[in-house]
Amino acid sequence: MGDGTRTRTMNRRTLLHLALLTGLCAVAYLPGLTDHGLTNWQEAVRLLAAQEMDARGDWVRPTIHGETYLAKPPLIYWCQMAIATATGRDVGLFDLRLTVALAGWLGVLSTYWCALVLLRSPEAPDAPSPETAEGGSTWASRAAFWSAAMLATGVMTSRAARIGELDVLLVTFTPVVIGASFKATWAQSIVRSLPWVLLASLGFIGLSLSKGPPGMLTGALAVVGGTVINAIHREPDAPPQKRSMVPLAITGAVVGASTTALIKLRSPEGADFVGVGFFAIAAAIFATFAIELVRRPGAMRSMLGANARTAWPIAAAIGFAALYLWSLGIESADTSGVTTNAASEEASDNISLFVLSAPLRALEVFAYGAGLGSIAAIASVIWQLKDRPRLPRGVSWAVAWVFLSMIIFSATTRGTHRYLLPMLPGVALLGGTWLASWLRDVSPKHSPRVIGIGLTLAAFGLGWWYGYGRDDRFAARSPRDFMASVVADPIVDPARVAVLDWWDPGLTIYAGHPVLPYADLETSIDIPNRADPIETLREQLAASGGTITLIFRDAANPEFPDEPPARQRLAALGFEILTEPTEPPAEYLVDRRSVPMTYAVIRSISLEP
């Protein structure tokens, strides 16, 4: 087959794959975008901030109830505002849900491109059929397609593309950073690598404006880890393997034992031995690779040269610069110093070192987050350890992408599942690597068709569940119907509504006016900026002689089982309930969907006899 014919065949195959992946995402991500109300706190707060920015015509400063809110950078707000502007409407739930659906789709396509880049070996495969051998163009194309298709229907990725959490934006940009950086390593000079460095810089800008420095971490880890593994395994200038294993094994054992002891000292009671073992193994791995680089000058030079061609520190610095420019815009609009305070508070909230339950959560994400891709990734790890296939260099980058992400996020966070979303394209890529070879060598003839039908059915199932089924079963998780009951009640002034010991951004969104939180208990509810004490509300009502509609639990607060129910507490605090709901409100369940909320019109009374 001539080069021209081969190129045309590859282009047609690529276009077919892109069309199939787009159809898969459309079926899974688009049906019933707004059928289910706001349920998740994270998506509700992203919508509320975008609505307030849109109402002011302000593209710089996010706010919640008019106060600057800088927990996250502005990209997800900008996307919602851009969609609303293009369609001539105010920002609403449709714009948020379409933003994350598009991010999920683009993440699937960028994963496909990244897999093509990593798995098409520039070296000629040593096999009778180079097109279909590992690293050949046909094999790489099939592996890339299965990787992206499995990612599209993965458990966590499909959820992220249906619920408006900003972490799905990282799935879009992380493969761009990794694929562009890998292309840069194959450039013949630093000058020739510049277009790829520029593309990686754009990816880092997207990551930075999506989630700040933590958003850029996964891409940087994959680049550094991939170049280190390639340098050690592809530049063999070490002594014979048997001689080199002894000091490495001793070092690993010493470092692992020391790490275990230190972690157990931090948590002497009820230590999680899965976490202890995980951190010990991670320490041994880091020590092993560090020693190998020191012992092998050729490997060290190769690693440094590859990193120089990627210029990832410069690309990452450009991402930081974009974030810094946005912060300057904030400071020019708000001189209260809130920018620095918000950044430090967000860092302290998110960074938690050596939480022993975090590794188990990371392993959970690896085991099921990419759906069938996770299962295939586990098979891929076993296959690589057992058969030692000759794989292209890019597979090392995928390995670093996945396992360094697991190690670093386990060591520095509480293990929140969504933090590892940008790892999942790498998981799916590992799975696609194994699946393409298994389908070529082992599987029955019709296996690709069966797997394709299975993924298609999964996409239809996801589209139905998130579009329609979820609301039929779990409507009470959203405050939408509840707030519609509240504002429709003739006893309620929609502009004067507050909530006691609770806050959900959806309350404000569905009320159409700020629903301010008040609290007299040390509640664990996440409330941006602040919650005023309930005494403040009593004093305000006493001074004005007015009333307000207060939303509260219609049962005891399970977080404070010794406290009386809200009605009794309100009476003790100096409030009088004037009017109860005209009709029972629609159900809205909080506290792990166990406690219903209700409302009443109240006024302040004197506590003196």
N, C-alpha and C positions, 0 to 999 in steps of 0.2 A: 504494500500500500504506500503510495507516494505521500510526501509531506503535506501537499495541498489537500489531498483527499482525506488524510488523517485529521488535519485541522478542521475541515468542514464537518467531519463526523463528530469530532469533539464539541464543536460549537453547537451542532444540532442537539447533541446529548445534553449539553449544559442548559440550553434553552428549554428542553423538555423537562429537565429536573427542576428548573426554576419555576416553571408553570405548575408542575405537580406540587411542589412545596407551597406555592402561593395558594393553590386550591385547598390544600390540607389546612393551612392556617385560616383561610377564610371560613371554612366549615367549622373549625374549632373555636375561633376567636370572635366572630362577628354577630352570630345570632343573638337577638334579645339584649343588646348592649345595656339598655336602661330598664329592662323588665324587673330586675331585682334592685331594691333600694340600697343605699349606703349601709353596709354592715360593718366593714372593717374600719377601725379608728384611723389607720394610716391613710387609707384612700380618702376618707372624709376630710381630714385636715389638709390634704393636698388640694382638694377641690375648694374648700373654704378660702384658703389663702389665694388661690387663683381668682376666685370670684371677687374678693376684695380688691386685688390689684386691677382687675378688669373694670370694676365699678369706678375706680379713681383714674383709670387710664394711665396707670403707673406700671412700667415694665421693669422697675428696678427693685423696689422695696416690698417684699411680702409682709403681710400683716395678718393677725388674728384679732378680731374685735377692735381693729384700729391700732393695735400695738405691734411694733416690729417683731417679726417671727423669723429667725434665721437658723432654725434647726437644720435645714437642708438648703442646698443651692437652688437656683431658680429654673433649671431647664424644664422640669415637668410643668411648672406654671406657664412658662413661655409657650410650650407646645399646646396647652389647652387654650391659651389666649389666641394663638395663631389660628387654630382650627375655628374658634368662635368668630374671629375677625373675618376669616375667609368665607364663612357661611352667613355672616351678617346677623349674628345672635349674641346674646350675653352668654358668658361661660356657664355651662351646666354639666350635669352628669354625663351626657353624651360625649362631651369633649374630653373628659377625663378617661372614660372607658375606651374611646377611640384612640386616645394617645397610647395607652398601654397595649391595646391590640396591635397597633402599628409597630410599636417597639418590639413586641413579641415576634411579629412577622419579619421585621428587619433583622432581629437577632437570629432567626432561623436562616435567613439568607446570608448573613455575615458569617455564620458558622459554616455553612456550605462552602463559601469562598475560602475561609481560613483552612478548612480541611483539605480543599484542593491544593492550596499552597503548601501545607505541611506534608502532605502525603504523596505529592508528585516529586519523586526523587530526581535531582539534577544528575545524579550518578546513574549510569546505565545498569539496570538490574541484571544480575547474573542468573538468568533463567531461560529455559527454552522458549517461553512465550513472554517477552519483555512487556508487552502491552498489559497483560493480565497478572503479571507477577507483582508482588508487593513493591510499591514504588512506581509501577507502570501507570500510564495515563488512564487506561480502562479501569484498573483496580482502584486507583485513587478516586476516579469519578464515582464509582459505585460506593466506595466507602464514605465519601463526602455526602452522597445523597442519603444513605441510610443513617448517617450521623445526624443530619439536619432533620430528617423525617422523624426519627425517634425523639429528638429534642422537642420538636413541635408538639408532640402528644405526651410529653413527660408530665408527671404528676405536678411538680412544682412549677415548671415553666408555663404550662397551660393555665394554671391558677394565676400566676403572676400576670399573664396577658389578659386576664379577665377581671382582676381586682386592681384598683388603681394605686398600687404601691410603686414607689419610684425605682425599686431595685431592678425591675425588668429592663430599665434603660441601660443598665450595665451589661446585660446580655447582648445588647446591640453593639456596644462599642468595644468590649473586651476582645472579641475575636479580631476586630479590625487592628487593634494595637499589636496583637500577637502575630497575625498573618503578615502585616507590613514589616514588623521587626525581623521576622524570619526571612522575608525576601531581601531585606537589607544585608543580612549576613552573607548572602550569595553574591552580592555586588563585587566587582573586581577592585573597586576603590571606594573610598569614603565619598568622593564626589558623585559616583554613580549610585550610591545608596541614598542620596538626598531625596529623590521623589518618594521613596518608601518611608524615610524618616519624617517627611512632611505628612504623609498619610497617618503614620503612627501618632504624630503630634495632634492631628485633628481628632483621632480617637481618644487621646488623653484629655483633650479639651472637653469632649463629650462626657467622659467619665468624671472629670473634675466638676463640671457644672451640674452633673446629676447627683453626686453624693460626696463631693469633696475628696480629700486625700485618701480616705478608705476605699473609695471607688476605683482609684488608680492602682491599688495594691496588687490585685490579682494579675493584671497585665504585666506589671514590672516583675513579679515573682516568676511568671512563666518565661519571660525573656532571659532573666539572669539564670534561673535554674536550667533552662534548656541549653544555654551556651555552656554551662559547666558540665552537664552530662555529656554533651557532644564532645567537648574537649577531652574529657577523661577517656571516653570509650572510642573515639575516632583518632586520637593522637597517641598511639601506644608507645611511649618511650620509657615505661616503668620497668623495673626488674621483673623476673618471672613471677607469675601470679602466686605460686605457693609461698614464695618468700615474702611477698608483700602483704599476705593476709594476716600474718601473726601480729605485727604491731597494730594493724587496723582492728583486729578482733579484740586485742587487749584494751586499746583506747576506747572502743565502743562500749566494752563492758564497764570500764571505769567511769566513763561519762554517764552511761545509763544508770549505774548504781548511785552515783552522786546525785543525779537529777531526781531519782526516785526518793532518796533520803530527804532532799530539800523540799520536795512537794509534800511529802508526808508530814514534815515539820509544820508546814503551812496549814495542814488540815489533819491534826492528829486523831480526830474522832470521825469515824464513818468515811474514811478515805475511799474514793472511787478508784478501784484498782484497774479498771479499764483506762481511765484517764492517766493514772500513774504509768502504766505500761506504755501507753501511747506516747507520752512525753519522753519517756526514757528511750524508746526506739528512735523517736525523732532526733533527740540529742546525739545518739550514736550515729545516725545517718549524716547529720551535719558535720560531726567530727571526722567521719570517714572521708567525706568529700573534701573537706578542708585540708586534711593531711595529704590526700592524693594530689591536690593542686600544688602544695608546697613541695612535695617530693618529685614532681614531674614538671620541669621547666617548660617543656614543649606544650604540655596541656595548659599551663598557665598562660603562655603566650597566645595560644589558640583562643582561649577564653577571652582574654583581654582584647584581642583583635576583633573577635566577633562582636563584643559589646561596644567597641569603638565604632564599628560599621553601623550597628543599630542606633547608636547615639541616643539610647533610651533616656539617659538622665536629662539630656537637652529637651527631648520630646516631653518628658514628664514636667520639666521646668516650665515649658510653654503652657501645659495644663494648669500648673499652679498660678502662672501669670494671668490666665483668664479668670481664675477664681479671685485673684487679688484685684483685678480691675473692677470686677463686680462689687467687691467689698468697698472699694473707693467710692463707687456710686452710692452705696448705702450710707457711708459716712458723710457724704456731701448732703444727703437728704435727712440724716438723723445724727445729730452731734452729741447724743446722750451717752456714747460709749457702749451702746448695746451690742455692737458688732463683736468687740473683743470678748465681752462677757458671754454672749451666746456661743461663741466658738469654744471657749474654755469649758462651759457647762456641757456642751454636746460631747466634747472629747472625754470628759470625766464620766459621763453617763454611759458611753459606748465601750470604753476600754476597761477590761477586767482581766487581770493576768492570772493564768494557770487555774481557771475554774475547772475542777475535775470532771464535771458533767459535760463540758463542752466537746471533748473528743467523741463521746458517744453520739452526740447530736450531729457532729460532722460526718460520722460513719453512717448515720441514718440518711443524711442527704445523699451521700454517695450511693447507698444501697437502693434508694427508690426515687430520688428526685428527678431523674431523667427517664423514669418509666422503664420501657423496654431497653432504652439506652444504658440504664444502670445495670440491668441484668447482663447485657452484652459486655459492659465494661468489666464486670467481675470475671466473666469468661475470658476476656482479653488479658487480664492480669495473670490468670492461671496459665493461659496459652503461652504468654511470653516467658513466664518463669519455667514452664515445663519443656516447651519445644525450642525455645530460643530462635525464633524465626528472624530472618534477615530483613529488617524493617527500615524504611527511610528515616533520615535524621529527625524529621519533624515529629515523629512519635515521641522522641525524648522530650520535646517541648510540651506535648500533651501530658506526658507523665508528670513533668514539673508543674504544669498548669494545675493539675488536679491535686497532687499530694502536697505540694508546698502551700497551696491555698488551705487545705485541711489543717496542716500543721500550724501555720501562722494564725489563722482565724481561731483555732482552738486555743492557742496560747495567749491570745490578746482580747478575746471577747467571751461573752457568756454562752456562745454557741447558738444564737438565734438563727433559725433555719434560713430565713430569707437573705442573711448576710452572705451565704454561699451560693446564691443564684449565679453570679458570674463564673463559678467553677463548672456549672453543669454543661456548657458547650464542650468543655474539655472531656468531661465524663462521656458524653454522647460520642465524641470523636474517638475515644479509645474503644467504645463499643462498636462503632462503625468499622474500625480497623479489623477487629476480629470477625465481625459478621460478613464483611466482603470476602475474606479468605475462607470462612466456613461455607458460605454459599458456593464458592468456586470449587472447593475440594471435597466436601463431605455431604452436604445436604441433598435431599431428593430434588428432582428436576423442578418441581412446581413450588419449592419453598419460597422463592422471591415473591411469587404471586400471592401465596398465602400470607406472608408477612405484610405485604402491601395492603391486602384486604383487611387484615387485622388492624393496621395503623389507621386506615380509612374509617373503619367502624369506631375505633377509639376517638377519632376526631369528631364524628357525628355525635357520639355519646357525650363528649365534653361540650360541644356546642349546645346540645339539648339541656344538659345539666345546668351550666352556668347561665344559659339564656332564659330557661323557663322552669326547669325542675326545681331548682334551688328555692325560688320564690314560693312555689306551691307548698314546700315543706317547711321552710325556715323564714317566713315573712316576718315573724315576731323578732327576729334578730336585728331588724332595721327599725329606726325611729320614724320612718316615712309615714306609715299609716297612723301611728300614734300621734304624731304632730299634726297630721291632717285632722284628726279628731279634736285636738286641742284648739287649733285656730278656728275651726268651724263652730265651736261652742259659743253661743251668744254671751256667756258670762266672761269670756276671755278677751282681753285686749292684746292682740298679737305682738304689739310693740313693747309690752310689759310682761315678759316671761323670764323666769330664772329657774335654776335647778339646784337642789341641795345634795351635797356630798357625791356628786357625779358630774361628768361632763362628756358629751359626745359631740364632735363637730357637726354631725348630721342634725342635731337639734336646732342649731342656728340655721343651717341650710334649709331645712324644711319649714321652719317657722317664718323665714323671710326677714327676721330681725335677730340681733344678738341675743342669745340665751346665755346669760352670765352665770358662772358657777359661784356658789357660796358653800363654805364648809366650816364646821366646828369640830371635826374629827381629823386626825392625822391619816387621811385616806391615801391609798396607794394609786389612786386614779391619776392618769397622766393628763395634766391640765397645763396648756401653754401659758407662759408668762406668770399667772398667779390665779388663786381663788381667794376672794375676799372672805373674811370671817362672817358668819351669819349675823353677828352683832352689828356689823356695818349696815346690813340690809335693814335690821330692826330700827337702827337710828335714822336711816334715810326715810323709812316709812313714817316713823314717829314725827319727824320734822315736817314732812309734806302732808301728813294726814291721808296719804293715798293708799292704794292697794296694789298687789302684784299677783300674778299667777305663778305659783311655785310647783315645780315638778319634783316628786320625791318617790322613794320606794314605798310600795304598798304592803310591805312586810319588813321584818327585821333585817338589818344589814348583816350578812354572814361574815363580813370582815370584822365586825364588832358585836359578837353575840351577846355580850353583857349590857349593851346599850338598849334602851327602850326603842320601840318603833318611832318613825318620824313624827307622827301626829302628837304623841306624848312629848317628844323632845321639843317640838315647836311650841306647845303650850308652856312648857317649863322655861323656854327661852324668851317668852314675851310676845308670842304671836297668837292671833285668833283666826281660826278657819271660818270664813264667811260663807263660802259657797262651794259645794262639791260638784263634780261633773254632772251635767244635765243627763247624759247617758254614759254608760260604761265606755271608756276609750278603747280604741283598738289595742291589741296586746303588744307590749314592748318589753322584752325580757333582758335583764342585765345580770351581772354577777354569774358569769358562765351559764347564761340563759336559764337562771333558776328563780329570779325575783322579778315580779311585774312592777312597772312604774305607773303612777297615777299623778293627779294634779289637783290643786284647789286654789281658790282665790283667798289670800290672807291679808291681814293688816296687823300693824303693831299695836300692842296694848301696854298699859303700865304694869310693871311687876310689883308696884307698891300696894299694900292692903288698903 
